[in-house]
Amino acid sequence: RFDGPTLLTDASAVDDWALALHVHGVAIVQNLPSDPAMVEQVPALIGPVRPTNFGQVFDVRSDKSAADTTSNAYTAMALPVHTDLCTREYKPGLQYLFCLQNDADGGDSLLVDGLAIAAHLRQHDPEAFEALSTIPFSYYNKATDTDFRWQTPVFVLDDSGEVTEVRWSPWLRAPQRASIETVDRAYRALRTAFRLAQQAEFTVRIRLAPGEMLCFDNRRMLHGRTGFDPATGNRWLRGCYGEREDLQSRLRIAARKQRRMFPTNAGGLNC
C-alpha cells in the first residue's frame, strides 16, 4: 500500500510503487481525494493512459437503465476472476480501478496471481499446464460497433519456456475448433485451472474504500468481485488501462539514476 498524496509529490515514492507493482503484480494507492480525475492523474506517473473500446476511462457500476450494456462488469452480478481484454492482440499490461463509492452489501474485490496458478500446474499437473500453454483458445467480443477477436493459449510462454502472459476469461471464449481429443484435453485442463483459482489459498479478497486505487498487472493478475446489492447502497469504480512497458521503462531509468539493479522477476525487466 502506498500513500497517494506522497506519490503525487515525491518521485522516489513513485519508483517504490512501480517496483512493488512490477515484482508483486499488484499494489494499492490509498488516501486519494474522491476526485474522478485521479484515475488518470495517478497512472500518468508511470505512463500514458491507453484508450480501448471502453473509452479513455470507464465507470464500473450497475446501470439497470442501460439495455445495451456491453460488459458484465456494468451489472451487479458476481464476476469470476479474469484478465481484461483477452480479445485484443496486444492487451493492456496495466489496469487501474479507483474506488469512488462502495457502500453496497457485497462487491468485494478478488485477486488471484495467474503466475502462481501456472507454477502450481507445472509442478503438480504437467499435462494440464502443457495443454493450457500450447492449445490456442479463441476469444471474441462482439458489440454493436466493435468486433475484437484473438487466439492464443491461456499461458503464453517466452523462448525459455517461462510464462510471460496469462489470458484468462470465463465468458469471452468462442467454441474450440479442433479434434474431439484436443477439445477434451483443453477443457479438462481449463476446469482444473478454474477450480484452483476459486480456492482460498490462491485468492486475496479486498474491500476497496473510497480514495483507494487498485493497480495491477493485467497480463498476470486475475481480478473479479463478489456480487452486490444496488438496493443497499452505491458501488462506483472508475478504471483505465496502461502499459507494462512504461512501468519497466520507469524502473530502468530509476536503476540508471541510482546505479543499482532491480529484481527482474515478473516481467523480464533486464536492467
Phi, psi and chi 1 to 4 in degrees:
 res  aa     phi    psi   chi1   chi2   chi3   chi4
   1 ARG       -  140.8  -72.0  178.3  174.1  -93.0
   2 PHE  -132.7  145.9  -65.2   84.4      -      -
   3 ASP   -79.7  120.7 -179.5   63.4      -      -
   4 GLY   -60.8  -51.1      -      -      -      -
   5 PRO   -58.0  -32.9  -28.9   36.9      -      -
   6 THR   -67.6  -42.5  -58.7      -      -      -
   7 LEU   -59.4  -36.4  -68.7 -177.4      -      -
   8 LEU   -72.6  -10.8  -66.1  171.3      -      -
   9 THR  -127.3   -8.9   58.1      -      -      -
  10 ASP  -129.0  109.3 -174.8  -11.9      -      -
  11 ALA   -64.2  -34.6      -      -      -      -
  12 SER   -66.8  -33.1   63.9      -      -      -
  13 ALA   -66.9  -35.5      -      -      -      -
  14 VAL   -63.2  -39.9  175.7      -      -      -
  15 ASP   -61.1  -42.7  -68.6  -20.4      -      -
  16 ASP   -64.7  -41.4  -67.7  -22.2      -      -
  17 TRP   -63.8  -44.8  167.2   50.5      -      -
  18 ALA   -62.3  -39.6      -      -      -      -
  19 LEU   -65.3  -43.0 -179.7   59.5      -      -
  20 ALA   -62.9  -40.4      -      -      -      -
  21 LEU   -65.5  -37.7 -176.0   53.6      -      -
  22 HIS   -68.7  -46.7  169.8   71.2      -      -
  23 VAL   -76.4  -46.8  172.3      -      -      -
  24 HIS   -93.7  -17.2  -58.3  -66.7      -      -
  25 GLY    85.2   -6.1      -      -      -      -
  26 VAL  -157.1  146.2   60.9      -      -      -
  27 ALA  -155.4  154.0      -      -      -      -
  28 ILE  -117.6  129.2  -67.4  177.3      -      -
  29 VAL  -100.1  128.1  178.0      -      -      -
  30 GLN  -124.2  171.9   57.6 -168.5   16.0      -
  31 ASN    66.3   25.7  -57.0  -38.0      -      -
  32 LEU   -81.6  150.5  -69.6  166.8      -      -
  33 PRO   -66.8  148.7   23.7  -33.0      -      -
  34 SER   -77.3   63.8  -66.0      -      -      -
  35 ASP  -116.8  118.5  178.1   -3.3      -      -
  36 PRO   -53.5  -25.3  -26.6   35.6      -      -
  37 ALA   -66.9  -19.1      -      -      -      -
  38 MET   -59.3  -27.9  -71.8  -69.1  105.3      -
  39 VAL   -65.0  -21.3   77.6      -      -      -
  40 GLU  -102.6  -31.3  -66.0 -176.9   83.0      -
  41 GLN   -68.3  -41.9 -172.2  172.1  -15.3      -
  42 VAL   -70.8  -50.2  172.8      -      -      -
  43 PRO   -57.0  -30.6  -27.5   36.5      -      -
  44 ALA   -63.1  -17.0      -      -      -      -
  45 LEU   -66.1  -22.3  -62.3  171.2      -      -
  46 ILE  -103.0  -42.9  -70.8  177.1      -      -
  47 GLY  -179.8  178.1      -      -      -      -
  48 PRO   -64.4  150.5  -17.5   29.8      -      -
  49 VAL   -74.4  137.5  169.8      -      -      -
  50 ARG   -97.9  116.2  171.1  179.4  166.2  176.6
  51 PRO   -69.5  150.3  -13.9   28.2      -      -
  52 THR  -137.0 -171.9   69.9      -      -      -
  53 ASN   -65.5   -9.6   49.3  -60.5      -      -
  54 PHE   -96.0    4.5  -66.7  104.8      -      -
  55 GLY   101.8 -178.1      -      -      -      -
  56 GLN   -65.1  -45.7  178.5   84.1   -2.3      -
  57 VAL  -132.1  163.5  -60.7      -      -      -
  58 PHE  -141.9  152.9   52.4   89.9      -      -
  59 ASP  -110.2  123.0  -67.8  -63.3      -      -
  60 VAL  -100.4  101.5 -178.4      -      -      -
  61 ARG  -161.2  156.4   52.8 -175.7  171.4 -173.8
  62 SER   -71.3  140.9   62.8      -      -      -
  63 ASP  -141.3   87.5 -174.0   -1.5      -      -
  64 LYS   -65.1  -17.5  -65.1 -178.4  179.5  178.9
  65 SER   -82.2  -10.8   64.5      -      -      -
  66 ALA   -88.6   96.7      -      -      -      -
  67 ALA   -70.1  -22.5      -      -      -      -
  68 ASP  -110.1   39.2   57.8  -14.2      -      -
  69 THR   -52.5  131.4  -65.5      -      -      -
  70 THR   -98.1    3.0   57.3      -      -      -
  71 SER  -153.8  142.4  172.2      -      -      -
  72 ASN   -61.7  -22.2  -69.3  -26.6      -      -
  73 ALA   -62.8  -24.3      -      -      -      -
  74 TYR   -89.2   22.3  -58.4  153.0      -      -
  75 THR  -120.5 -174.7   69.6      -      -      -
  76 ALA  -100.6    5.3      -      -      -      -
  77 MET   -70.0  157.2   68.8 -177.2  -67.0      -
  78 ALA   -67.1  141.7      -      -      -      -
  79 LEU  -114.9  115.1  -59.4 -179.4      -      -
  80 PRO   -62.3  154.4   22.3  -31.0      -      -
  81 VAL   -62.3  146.7  -67.6      -      -      -
  82 HIS  -163.5  170.2   59.2  -78.0      -      -
  83 THR  -109.6  147.3   59.3      -      -      -
  84 ASP   -81.7  150.9  -88.2   14.2      -      -
  85 LEU    56.9   44.2  -61.4  178.3      -      -
  86 CYS   -63.4  -15.6  -68.9      -      -      -
  87 THR   -80.6   -6.9   59.9      -      -      -
  88 ARG   -94.7  139.4  -54.0  -61.6  -69.8  -94.2
  89 GLU   -56.1  -45.2  176.0 -178.3   -0.2      -
  90 TYR  -120.4   89.3 -176.3   67.8      -      -
  91 LYS   -78.9  150.8   73.9  172.6 -173.2  173.6
  92 PRO   -55.9  141.4  -24.7   34.2      -      -
  93 GLY   -87.2  -23.8      -      -      -      -
  94 LEU  -127.4  147.5  -61.5  175.9      -      -
  95 GLN  -135.4  143.8 -174.9  167.0   -9.1      -
  96 TYR  -128.2  129.3  -54.8   88.7      -      -
  97 LEU  -125.8  113.6  -69.1  171.3      -      -
  98 PHE  -102.6  123.3 -179.5   42.4      -      -
  99 CYS   -85.9  120.4 -179.6      -      -      -
 100 LEU  -104.2  -33.8  -71.6  158.9      -      -
 101 GLN  -146.4  143.8  -66.5  176.9  -67.4      -
 102 ASN  -162.5   66.1 -162.6   11.7      -      -
 103 ASP  -117.2   12.3   49.8   16.5      -      -
 104 ALA   -80.5  157.0      -      -      -      -
 105 ASP   -70.2  127.1  -69.8  -15.5      -      -
 106 GLY    91.6 -161.3      -      -      -      -
 107 GLY    78.2   26.9      -      -      -      -
 108 ASP   -73.3  144.6  -68.4   -8.0      -      -
 109 SER   -84.6  142.1  -62.1      -      -      -
 110 LEU  -118.0  138.1  -54.0  173.5      -      -
 111 LEU  -133.1  137.2  -67.6  167.3      -      -
 112 VAL  -137.3  133.6  172.8      -      -      -
 113 ASP   -82.4  110.3 -171.0  -17.5      -      -
 114 GLY   -61.7  -30.6      -      -      -      -
 115 LEU   -66.8  -33.5  -66.9 -175.5      -      -
 116 ALA   -68.5  -39.8      -      -      -      -
 117 ILE   -62.5  -44.7  -61.2  -68.5      -      -
 118 ALA   -62.1  -43.8      -      -      -      -
 119 ALA   -64.1  -40.1      -      -      -      -
 120 HIS   -62.7  -45.4 -179.6   92.1      -      -
 121 LEU   -66.2  -40.3  -71.8  173.8      -      -
 122 ARG   -58.3  -37.6 -167.1 -165.3  -71.7  -97.0
 123 GLN   -83.6  -43.0  179.7  177.8   -2.9      -
 124 HIS  -103.5  -18.8  -61.0  -74.6      -      -
 125 ASP  -146.7   70.9 -165.8  -20.9      -      -
 126 PRO   -60.9  -27.6   17.4  -29.4      -      -
 127 GLU   -67.1  -41.2  -69.2 -174.9    2.9      -
 128 ALA   -65.6  -42.1      -      -      -      -
 129 PHE   -62.1  -42.8  178.5   82.7      -      -
 130 GLU   -62.4  -40.1 -169.1  -86.4  -21.4      -
 131 ALA   -65.4  -44.8      -      -      -      -
 132 LEU   -75.9  -13.8  -65.5  177.5      -      -
 133 SER  -105.1    0.3   58.9      -      -      -
 134 THR  -128.6  -30.2   59.3      -      -      -
 135 ILE   -87.4  120.7  -60.2  174.0      -      -
 136 PRO   -75.1  141.2   25.6  -32.0      -      -
 137 PHE  -110.8  144.2  -72.9   82.8      -      -
 138 SER   -95.5  128.9  -64.2      -      -      -
 139 TYR  -114.3  123.9  -61.5   96.5      -      -
 140 TYR  -122.7  145.0  -75.9   22.1      -      -
 141 ASN  -145.1   95.7 -178.0    8.0      -      -
 142 LYS  -106.3  120.4 -176.6  171.0   68.2  172.2
 143 ALA  -123.3 -174.8      -      -      -      -
 144 THR   -60.0  -43.4  -57.7      -      -      -
 145 ASP  -120.1   10.9   53.2   -0.9      -      -
 146 THR  -141.7  156.2   58.7      -      -      -
 147 ASP  -154.7   91.9 -168.4  -24.2      -      -
 148 PHE  -105.6  138.5  -69.4  100.3      -      -
 149 ARG  -145.2  141.9  -52.2 -178.0 -175.7 -167.3
 150 TRP  -153.6  155.6 -168.7 -115.6      -      -
 151 GLN  -129.8  128.5 -171.4  176.1   62.3      -
 152 THR  -168.5  155.9 -178.4      -      -      -
 153 PRO   -64.8  163.7  -21.7   33.1      -      -
 154 VAL   -64.7  -45.7  171.3      -      -      -
 155 PHE  -104.0  116.5  -59.8  133.3      -      -
 156 VAL   -94.6  125.6 -179.6      -      -      -
 157 LEU  -105.6  150.6  -51.6 -178.3      -      -
 158 ASP   -90.2 -173.6   63.1   13.9      -      -
 159 ASP   -64.6  -22.4  -67.4  -20.3      -      -
 160 SER   -94.3    3.6   62.4      -      -      -
 161 GLY    87.7    7.3      -      -      -      -
 162 GLU   -87.5  145.5  -64.9  -59.3  -44.7      -
 163 VAL   -74.9  122.0  179.3      -      -      -
 164 THR  -109.1  -15.7   60.0      -      -      -
 165 GLU  -155.9  143.3  179.6 -179.4  -38.4      -
 166 VAL  -118.3  124.5  178.8      -      -      -
 167 ARG  -112.7  109.6  -64.8 -123.0  178.4  179.1
 168 TRP  -137.3  111.8 -172.7  -62.9      -      -
 169 SER  -145.2  119.4  179.1      -      -      -
 170 PRO   -72.4  -18.3  -18.0   32.1      -      -
 171 TRP  -128.5   -4.7   52.4   70.0      -      -
 172 LEU  -102.6   16.7  -67.2  178.8      -      -
 173 ARG   -88.6  136.7  -66.1 -171.4  -42.3  -81.6
 174 ALA   -87.8  166.2      -      -      -      -
 175 PRO   -58.8  145.0  -24.1   33.8      -      -
 176 GLN   -69.6  139.6  -73.6  -72.1   91.0      -
 177 ARG  -114.8   86.2  -63.5 -178.8  177.9  179.5
 178 ALA  -160.7  178.8      -      -      -      -
 179 SER   -66.2  158.8   67.7      -      -      -
 180 ILE   -56.5  -39.6  -67.8  -64.3      -      -
 181 GLU   -65.2  -42.0  -67.3   77.4   14.7      -
 182 THR   -68.6  -41.6  -61.3      -      -      -
 183 VAL   -61.3  -44.0  170.0      -      -      -
 184 ASP   -61.6  -43.9 -179.7   67.1      -      -
 185 ARG   -64.8  -39.6 -170.9  159.9   57.5   94.7
 186 ALA   -65.1  -46.0      -      -      -      -
 187 TYR   -75.8  -30.2  -77.5  122.9      -      -
 188 ARG   -61.1  -44.8  -76.3  178.3 -177.6  -87.8
 189 ALA   -66.2  -40.6      -      -      -      -
 190 LEU   -64.6  -42.1 -162.2   62.0      -      -
 191 ARG   -62.2  -39.4  -75.3 -165.4  -65.6  -89.1
 192 THR   -61.4  -45.6  -62.0      -      -      -
 193 ALA   -64.0  -43.2      -      -      -      -
 194 PHE   -62.0  -39.2  -80.4    6.4      -      -
 195 ARG   -63.2  -41.7  -77.9 -165.8  -64.8  -92.8
 196 LEU   -60.7  -42.4  -72.6  174.9      -      -
 197 ALA   -67.3  -15.2      -      -      -      -
 198 GLN   -92.6   -7.0  -66.2  172.9   -9.7      -
 199 GLN   -81.0  145.3  -65.8 -180.0    8.0      -
 200 ALA   -61.5  -32.4      -      -      -      -
 201 GLU   -66.9  -19.7   64.7 -178.9  -68.7      -
 202 PHE  -103.6   -4.5  -72.0  104.2      -      -
 203 THR  -110.4  134.0  -55.9      -      -      -
 204 VAL  -108.2  129.5  173.9      -      -      -
 205 ARG  -114.8  124.6 -177.9  167.2  173.3  163.9
 206 ILE  -130.8  138.1  -59.7  168.8      -      -
 207 ARG  -105.8  108.6 -176.0  168.9 -177.6   81.7
 208 LEU   -70.5  141.8  -69.5  173.9      -      -
 209 ALA  -106.8  153.8      -      -      -      -
 210 PRO   -53.2  135.0  -28.6   36.7      -      -
 211 GLY    93.1    0.8      -      -      -      -
 212 GLU  -107.4  139.0  -68.0 -175.7  -23.9      -
 213 MET  -119.5  121.7 -176.6  178.9  -66.2      -
 214 LEU   -88.0  121.1 -179.4   62.5      -      -
 215 CYS  -119.5  129.7  -41.6      -      -      -
 216 PHE  -154.1  162.8   55.9   92.6      -      -
 217 ASP   -82.2  109.2 -175.0  -25.8      -      -
 218 ASN   -74.7   -7.9 -175.8   51.0      -      -
 219 ARG   -99.2    3.9  -64.6 -170.6 -163.7  156.7
 220 ARG  -130.2  -50.4  169.8 -176.9  175.2 -178.9
 221 MET   -88.0  132.7  -59.4  -59.9  -61.3      -
 222 LEU   -90.0  140.4  -39.6  177.2      -      -
 223 HIS  -133.7  154.3   70.1  -73.6      -      -
 224 GLY  -163.9 -163.3      -      -      -      -
 225 ARG  -158.8  159.0   69.4  162.9 -175.7 -116.6
 226 THR   -80.1  159.2   62.0      -      -      -
 227 GLY   -67.2  159.0      -      -      -      -
 228 PHE  -139.7  162.4   65.4   95.7      -      -
 229 ASP  -108.7  105.4 -176.8   -0.2      -      -
 230 PRO   -61.5  -20.7  -19.7   31.7      -      -
 231 ALA   -70.7  -16.2      -      -      -      -
 232 THR   -98.7   -4.8   61.9      -      -      -
 233 GLY   158.7 -176.2      -      -      -      -
 234 ASN  -104.1  145.2  -63.6  -40.9      -      -
 235 ARG  -133.0  119.5 -174.5 -179.4 -171.1  -86.7
 236 TRP  -140.2  111.8  177.6   18.0      -      -
 237 LEU  -113.3  135.4  -56.4 -175.0      -      -
 238 ARG  -109.3  131.5  174.3  161.0  -81.8 -158.9
 239 GLY  -128.1  164.9      -      -      -      -
 240 CYS  -159.6  174.3   69.6      -      -      -
 241 TYR  -122.9  155.7  -60.9  103.5      -      -
 242 GLY  -139.8 -170.6      -      -      -      -
 243 GLU  -117.1  139.1  -63.7  -62.1   -1.9      -
 244 ARG   -66.3  -31.3 -167.6  160.7   65.4  177.6
 245 GLU   -67.5  -28.2   61.6 -175.0   -0.5      -
 246 ASP   -68.2  -36.7  -72.1  -42.4      -      -
 247 LEU   -63.1  -45.2  174.6   69.8      -      -
 248 GLN   -65.9  -37.7  -64.9  169.2   -8.3      -
 249 SER   -60.8  -44.5  172.9      -      -      -
 250 ARG   -58.2  -42.5  170.7   91.0 -163.8 -166.1
 251 LEU   -71.3  -35.3  -69.4  175.7      -      -
 252 ARG   -65.0  -40.6  -67.4 -171.8 -170.4  102.0
 253 ILE   -65.0  -41.5  -67.7  171.6      -      -
 254 ALA   -62.5  -41.3      -      -      -      -
 255 ALA   -64.5  -39.3      -      -      -      -
 256 ARG   -63.1  -42.3 -171.8 -169.8  -48.8  159.5
 257 LYS   -70.2  -37.0  -69.1  179.1  178.7  178.2
 258 GLN   -93.2   -3.7  -60.3  174.2   31.3      -
 259 ARG    52.6   47.7  -62.8 -177.8 -179.7  -82.8
 260 ARG  -144.3  162.5   66.0 -172.8 -179.9   96.1
 261 MET   -93.7  139.5  -62.5  -69.4  -72.1      -
 262 PHE   -99.8  153.7  -78.2  118.8      -      -
 263 PRO   -57.9  147.6  -22.2   31.7      -      -
 264 THR  -107.5    3.0   59.6      -      -      -
 265 ASN   -71.2  162.6   55.4  -42.4      -      -
 266 ALA    59.3   53.4      -      -      -      -
 267 GLY   137.8    3.5      -      -      -      -
 268 GLY    60.8   58.0      -      -      -      -
 269 LEU   -69.3  -41.4 -172.4   58.6      -      -
 270 ASN    52.2   52.5  -62.2  -35.3      -      -
 271 CYS   -70.3      -  -71.8      -      -      -
